[in-house]
């Protein structure tokens, strides 16, 4: 099965997820491993599956998973404040 994401859909996903607190995501422990963690969230009736790829320091790269396709959504950094996703389009 092929999945097609239009530029409009991609921009909407980035807008929906930008600034989102990572604490609001539901962790999918079954599919996750050490530095590769899967999450899901529903925003405005859209079901997003996300992959957070983290290093062993403070940075996580966030991808929107659509079929076998990974689309970069943004980054998050752990600091004294809560971790939030920052858009890759900023």
C-alpha positions, 0 to 999 in steps of 0.5 A: 500500500502506498501513502501520499502526503500532500504539502498541505497535509504536511504543513498542517501536521507541523502546525498541529504538532508545533509547541505540543508538550511531549507529555500529552503523547501516548507512548506505544511501548510495544513498538518502541526500543531504547532511543526509538520511541513511538507515540500517538495523539489525535488532534482535530480528528487526525490520528498522528503516529510519531517516532521520537529518535533521541540521542543520549543527551538532550535532543529528540528528532520527531517524525510523523509516521505514515506507512513506511514513510517518515516525515520530519516534524521537528525537534525537542530538547530537554531542559529545566522546562517541559519538553515541547516539539519545535517545528522543523519549518521555523 
